[in-house]
Amino acid sequence: MWPGAKVRDVVKLQVISIDGHATVLEAAKLMSEKKISGLVVTLNGVPLGLITERDIVSRVVAKNLEPSRTLVKDVMSAPLLTIDIEASLLEAVDLMNRKKVRRVVVTEDNRIVGIFTVRDVLALSRMCSYCGKQLKPVLASSPEAETDLVLECSCGAVYHMECAKTVVYCIYCSRKLVAEVYYPAPEDTFSG
C-alpha cells in the first residue's frame, strides 16, 4: 500500500490560519469561503492548535454557545499534532489512527507547510466512475504516474482516460469530458 510514498507526495501545501482572538463565526466564514474544514489557530503569530468543523459542531453548536461571541482559542483542538513532510504515508495514517484524528499539521524544518487530512488518504483509493476499478494514485514518486492517465470532471468524478473516451459525458453532471471519442467493439460493451 503506497510503498515509498511520503506525505510530501500528497499534502496540499497551503496553510490558512486565524488568530485565537477571532470569533468562531469569523472562523466558520473563513472556512466556508476557502472551502476547507480546518484552520491553524495562532496567538501572537505562534501556532497553537486547530479549529475544525467538528470543533464548531461539538464545542459550540451542541453546547448552544453563540458563535459571534465565542473565541476560537476557547474551542480549538490543542496541542497541534504534527508530522514531518518527509514521513511516509503509512506513518501519517498510523498517527491519525492512533490519535483518532482526521488531520495532522505537516511541518518542514519546524515550519508549518500544510495539513494532511483523511480526505488526502481517501483520494489515494478512488474508483473510476465508469468502470468501477481502482485508480492508481498519481504520486510524484510513482513511475507509473505518466502511464495511468486519469481525468477528473469539474464535479469531482474521476475516470480512467480510456473510460472517459468511451463515456464522453460525465455520468453525474453530464459535462463533456473529452473531444476524442472511443467506440468499443460490440463484444466489449455491457449489452454485447
TIDREN-425577 format. One record per residue (C-alpha): chain; x negated, y negated, z negated; residue in three letters; residue number from 1. Coordinates in Angstrom, 2 decimals, m for minus. Example, Ala and Ser with C-alpha at 12.3 -4.5 7.8 and 13.67 -1.06 7.14 Angstrom:
# residues 2
dolum;x;y;z;marfi;volum
A;m12.30;4.50;m7.80;ALA;1
A;m13.67;1.06;m7.14;SER;2
This chain:
# residues 192
dolum;x;y;z;marfi;volum
A;0.00;0.00;0.00;MET;1
A;m1.72;m3.18;1.29;TRP;2
A;m5.26;m1.77;0.95;PRO;3
A;m7.81;m4.53;0.62;GLY;4
A;m5.18;m7.30;0.80;ALA;5
A;m5.71;m10.23;m1.51;LYS;6
A;m3.45;m12.88;m2.98;VAL;7
A;m5.16;m15.33;m0.59;ARG;8
A;m3.64;m13.45;2.37;ASP;9
A;m0.01;m14.15;1.46;VAL;10
A;0.26;m17.04;m1.01;VAL;11
A;1.63;m20.31;0.26;LYS;12
A;m0.93;m22.94;m0.64;LEU;13
A;1.50;m25.58;m1.80;GLN;14
A;1.97;m26.74;m5.37;VAL;15
A;4.72;m29.12;m6.32;ILE;16
A;4.63;m30.39;m9.86;SER;17
A;6.75;m32.51;m12.16;ILE;18
A;5.92;m34.40;m15.31;ASP;19
A;7.16;m32.79;m18.51;GLY;20
A;8.94;m36.01;m19.49;HIS;21
A;11.19;m35.84;m16.39;ALA;22
A;14.73;m34.59;m16.87;THR;23
A;15.96;m31.17;m15.86;VAL;24
A;18.31;m32.90;m13.42;LEU;25
A;15.31;m34.51;m11.69;GLU;26
A;13.57;m31.11;m11.57;ALA;27
A;16.66;m29.45;m10.08;ALA;28
A;16.97;m32.16;m7.43;LYS;29
A;13.28;m31.81;m6.51;LEU;30
A;13.58;m28.01;m6.24;MET;31
A;16.67;m28.38;m4.09;SER;32
A;15.04;m30.99;m1.85;GLU;33
A;11.88;m28.90;m1.37;LYS;34
A;13.83;m25.60;m1.15;LYS;35
A;11.73;m23.95;m3.86;ILE;36
A;12.60;m22.11;m7.05;SER;37
A;9.93;m23.37;m9.43;GLY;38
A;7.73;m26.33;m10.29;LEU;39
A;4.47;m26.62;m12.20;VAL;40
A;5.02;m28.80;m15.28;VAL;41
A;2.29;m31.27;m16.21;THR;42
A;1.71;m33.56;m19.18;LEU;43
A;m0.82;m36.35;m18.60;ASN;44
A;m1.85;m34.57;m15.39;GLY;45
A;m2.66;m31.29;m17.19;VAL;46
A;m0.66;m28.24;m16.01;PRO;47
A;1.10;m26.62;m19.00;LEU;48
A;3.96;m24.50;m17.72;GLY;49
A;6.60;m23.77;m15.10;LEU;50
A;10.22;m24.77;m14.79;ILE;51
A;12.25;m22.34;m12.70;THR;52
A;15.84;m21.93;m11.59;GLU;53
A;16.13;m19.17;m14.18;ARG;54
A;14.91;m21.52;m16.96;ASP;55
A;17.55;m24.06;m15.96;ILE;56
A;20.32;m21.46;m15.97;VAL;57
A;19.38;m19.70;m19.20;SER;58
A;17.98;m22.59;m21.24;ARG;59
A;20.13;m25.49;m20.08;VAL;60
A;23.37;m24.45;m18.39;VAL;61
A;24.08;m21.40;m20.57;ALA;62
A;23.46;m23.47;m23.71;LYS;63
A;25.68;m26.28;m22.44;ASN;64
A;22.87;m28.85;m22.54;LEU;65
A;23.13;m31.94;m20.40;GLU;66
A;20.58;m31.71;m17.53;PRO;67
A;20.33;m35.51;m17.28;SER;68
A;19.27;m35.74;m20.96;ARG;69
A;17.17;m32.58;m21.34;THR;70
A;13.44;m32.93;m20.75;LEU;71
A;11.60;m30.42;m18.58;VAL;72
A;8.91;m29.88;m21.27;LYS;73
A;11.58;m28.68;m23.70;ASP;74
A;12.82;m25.84;m21.48;VAL;75
A;9.77;m24.88;m19.40;MET;76
A;8.15;m21.44;m19.48;SER;77
A;4.72;m21.70;m21.08;ALA;78
A;1.87;m20.95;m21.11;PRO;79
A;1.02;m20.68;m17.43;LEU;80
A;0.39;m17.16;m16.21;LEU;81
A;m2.40;m17.34;m13.62;THR;82
A;m4.24;m15.12;m11.18;ILE;83
A;m7.29;m15.87;m9.07;ASP;84
A;m6.77;m16.30;m5.32;ILE;85
A;m9.34;m13.54;m4.66;GLU;86
A;m7.44;m10.96;m6.78;ALA;87
A;m5.89;m8.04;m4.95;SER;88
A;m2.17;m7.96;m4.24;LEU;89
A;m1.94;m4.85;m6.40;LEU;90
A;m3.40;m6.78;m9.35;GLU;91
A;m0.90;m9.59;m8.82;ALA;92
A;2.09;m7.25;m8.60;VAL;93
A;0.88;m5.29;m11.63;ASP;94
A;0.51;m8.51;m13.65;LEU;95
A;4.03;m9.62;m12.69;MET;96
A;5.44;m6.21;m13.66;ASN;97
A;3.61;m6.07;m16.99;ARG;98
A;4.62;m9.61;m17.96;LYS;99
A;8.13;m9.24;m16.49;LYS;100
A;7.89;m12.46;m14.46;VAL;101
A;8.82;m13.37;m10.91;ARG;102
A;5.95;m15.76;m10.21;ARG;103
A;2.37;m16.42;m11.22;VAL;104
A;0.26;m19.51;m10.62;VAL;105
A;m2.66;m18.97;m8.24;VAL;106
A;m6.00;m20.56;m9.09;THR;107
A;m9.25;m21.09;m7.23;GLU;108
A;m12.27;m22.39;m9.15;ASP;109
A;m9.96;m23.14;m12.12;ASN;110
A;m7.73;m25.35;m9.93;ARG;111
A;m4.08;m24.54;m9.22;ILE;112
A;m3.68;m23.94;m5.49;VAL;113
A;m0.34;m22.12;m5.16;GLY;114
A;2.35;m19.97;m6.70;ILE;115
A;2.64;m16.24;m5.90;PHE;116
A;6.23;m15.01;m6.10;THR;117
A;8.26;m11.82;m5.86;VAL;118
A;9.50;m13.18;m2.54;ARG;119
A;5.91;m13.06;m1.24;ASP;120
A;5.81;m9.36;m2.15;VAL;121
A;9.17;m8.66;m0.52;LEU;122
A;8.02;m10.37;2.67;ALA;123
A;5.39;m7.65;2.99;LEU;124
A;8.10;m4.99;3.26;SER;125
A;10.52;m6.49;5.76;ARG;126
A;12.52;m4.43;8.24;MET;127
A;13.24;m5.14;11.87;CYS;128
A;16.79;m6.46;12.12;SER;129
A;17.39;m4.42;15.28;TYR;130
A;15.74;m1.01;14.86;CYS;131
A;15.56;m0.96;11.05;GLY;132
A;11.93;0.18;10.99;LYS;133
A;9.49;m1.46;8.60;GLN;134
A;7.47;m4.33;9.99;LEU;135
A;3.77;m4.18;9.32;LYS;136
A;2.71;m7.09;7.12;PRO;137
A;0.82;m9.71;9.05;VAL;138
A;m2.10;m10.28;6.69;LEU;139
A;m5.07;m12.36;7.70;ALA;140
A;m7.39;m9.45;6.89;SER;141
A;m5.31;m6.89;8.77;SER;142
A;m6.94;m5.64;12.01;PRO;143
A;m3.58;m4.62;13.48;GLU;144
A;m2.07;m8.09;12.89;ALA;145
A;m2.66;m9.05;16.50;GLU;146
A;m1.19;m5.86;17.99;THR;147
A;2.01;m5.61;15.89;ASP;148
A;3.79;m8.74;17.10;LEU;149
A;6.78;m9.92;15.12;VAL;150
A;9.33;m12.61;15.98;LEU;151
A;11.25;m14.47;13.29;GLU;152
A;14.52;m16.20;14.11;CYS;153
A;15.19;m19.60;12.56;SER;154
A;17.89;m17.92;10.41;CYS;155
A;15.22;m15.68;8.81;GLY;156
A;15.94;m12.43;10.64;ALA;157
A;12.81;m10.69;11.92;VAL;158
A;12.29;m8.40;14.88;TYR;159
A;9.52;m6.38;16.47;HIS;160
A;8.69;m8.26;19.67;MET;161
A;9.85;m5.33;21.83;GLU;162
A;13.14;m5.17;19.90;CYS;163
A;13.65;m8.93;20.37;ALA;164
A;13.21;m8.46;24.12;LYS;165
A;15.88;m5.76;24.03;THR;166
A;18.47;m7.53;21.89;VAL;167
A;17.69;m11.06;23.30;VAL;168
A;20.11;m12.84;20.92;TYR;169
A;19.83;m12.70;17.11;CYS;170
A;22.36;m10.23;15.72;ILE;171
A;23.06;m12.53;12.75;TYR;172
A;23.26;m16.05;14.18;CYS;173
A;23.39;m15.47;17.99;SER;174
A;20.44;m17.77;18.70;ARG;175
A;18.40;m16.84;21.76;LYS;176
A;15.21;m15.07;20.68;LEU;177
A;13.28;m14.62;23.91;VAL;178
A;13.31;m15.61;27.55;ALA;179
A;11.77;m12.34;28.73;GLU;180
A;14.33;m9.52;28.64;VAL;181
A;13.55;m5.80;28.49;TYR;182
A;16.19;m3.45;29.87;TYR;183
A;15.75;0.01;28.33;PRO;184
A;16.38;3.20;30.26;ALA;185
A;19.85;4.64;29.57;PRO;186
A;18.39;7.56;27.62;GLU;187
A;16.65;5.07;25.28;ASP;188
A;19.91;3.42;24.22;THR;189
A;22.28;4.42;21.44;PHE;190
A;25.03;5.41;23.88;SER;191
A;22.52;7.34;26.08;GLY;192
